[in-house]
Amino acid sequence: MGLFSKDIATLDDLFVHQLQDIYYAENQITKALPKMIEKATDPELKAGFERHLAETEGQIRRLEQVFELHGASKKAVTCPAIDGIIKEANEVAGDIADKKVLDAALIASAQAVEHYEMTRYGTLIAWAKQLGREDCAALLSETLAEERATDEKLTSMAEHKVNAQAELAEA
């Protein structure tokens, strides 16, 4: 089948595969966030990353509930997209010496992650509803709301503080 596993034949199979993909992604994010917390210098940004780490751990538990409700085995499949987003974030962060500019880059990287997650959760919710799994859709919707709220907080932080500080950085 190429892009996906040959085991995907139905919408239900696709739903489970995508669930496994985002499960992997969320677990990778819990590994990446401590590094972002360590690198962030803006206290509000650092605290936001710490909150989101705890929130992500809750999102993983919620995904495990969806697996259980849906009768699917809890397992992850490699998500090249999140691996690429995290790799790019690490590369960019490694190239920035000025801490104020680094904070702006960390926000941009975090938003790339949030936007990826929002697309995946939106799709999973639509598929869950199509499959008659309102119970799963409700849990996934909780996570989507958290991801959107995080993205909005990051945007606000960038627009009202961090980007302006980065602009003042010495060249």
Salt bridges, closest charged atoms under 4 A:
ASP12 OD1 - HIS70 NE2 2.55
ASP21 OD1 - ARG120 NE 3.87
ASP42 OD1 - LYS161 NZ 2.82
GLU55 OE1 - HIS52 ND1 2.81
GLU64 OE2 - LYS74 NZ 3.79
GLU91 OE2 - LYS87 NZ 3.84
GLU114 OE2 - HIS52 NE2 2.96
ASP135 OD2 - ARG133 NH2 2.74
GLU142 OE1 - ARG62 NE 3.47
GLU146 OE2 - ARG62 NH2 3.09
GLU147 OE1 - HIS52 NE2 3.53
ASP151 OD1 - HIS115 NE2 2.90
